[in-house]
Amino acid sequence: MVLLIPAMAAVGGSGFAMGKGWRGTQIEAKRLRMKFIGGNGILILIPSAFFLASRAQAPNFDGWFYTVQTLEILAGVTNLFLLGLNMRDGIALARRRKKAAATGTGKGLLRLSVQPVTLAPCLPLNTNSTQRLSP
């Protein structure tokens, strides 16, 4: 938990930073889902994990334990589903962006111009000689 929570925050923050300036219904849907996923994790999953760990160490497996465990499982499945939807949309966006870059269409895509490169003439290598080139 000590490493997982900061790692998830870093992933979410980098995703928001990378998506800054992007517009569209899929992007907005992804942002909304990520806010819900984060809230779900902070408000339900983390407190549930601490509660269930304390109850399991006691061992106190009463109705509260099973109720909170059911709530945690439902919240986790919801997060997995929403993350799957975000992954689907992310793949579709990447595919669309790649296609737009290949055809040269699309707004905001980086266009690179390729300039011809002139190579300096090279000396022919004498394969019959035993001379070595010195550095």
Secondary structure, 3 states (H helix, E strand, C coil): CCCHHHHHHHHHHHHHHHCCCCCCHHHHHHHHHHHHHHHHHHHHHHHHHHHHHHHHHCCCCCHHHHHHHHHHHHHHHHHHHHHHHHHHHHHHHHHHHHHHHHHCCCCCCCCCCCCCCCCCCCCCCCCCCCCCCCC
